[in-house]
């Protein structure tokens, strides 16, 4: 069985748990840990887990709301950490005491019963990677922090059973916001973040009869609204707005089966 949940998603921090359970054994991957160690521990405790229950960490890129306490967590729990060489260098090439694993585009690796397939995305980081996870029966895509979708990215999302998808901003709200001009250009640019409309286009492109869940994530608290996201995604997927799910910065999401 493959399932996932967000522990919190937004500009203040991001972390997602992915679990594969088979034969009484559960393999857990933490995708990003963009919080302090204390806050991550508290979020894990709220879902009945501890950091010692995690088997590995995957860091998508070096921005603080994603890498957070990765080094401290790895050191305390002696956890293996996966990230690209570019991400590692962008954070100063810190010593992970032999627990660092360099991830590369399209080179799969395993965490217990989870197979993880990283892939590159266009974002203003040194070597950002997003990922597709499978337990062999079901597959989950994690796609946040990219300014636009490419044919290559869409190809990585084909045939998914579930997708965690960035819906960062509403373009009109961003244009009218108090953000300085340079930040508006960065967020809305080709290497920034996905607008609701762009995310809906992705959801529409990958939608098929077996896609069970699309979880909207990385919503901007200043430049987006959950109700706008639900409306746009529902239109793209031909679904009810009440069935659309959004991860919050404070609480993340419930467990969802892929």
Secondary structure, DSSP 8 states (H G I E B T S, - for coil): -EEEEEEE-STT--EEEEEEEETTEEEEEEE---S-HHHHHHHHHHTT--GGG--EEE---SSHHHHTTHHHHHHHHT-EEEEEHHHHHHTT----TT-EEEE-TT--EEETTEEEEEEE---SSSS-EEEEEE-SS-EEEEE-S-SS--HHHHHHTTT-SEEEEE--B-HHHHHHSSS-HHHHHHHHSTTS--BHHHHHHHHHHH--TT--EEEEE---TTT--HHHHHHHHHHHHT--GGG-EE-BTTTB---EE-
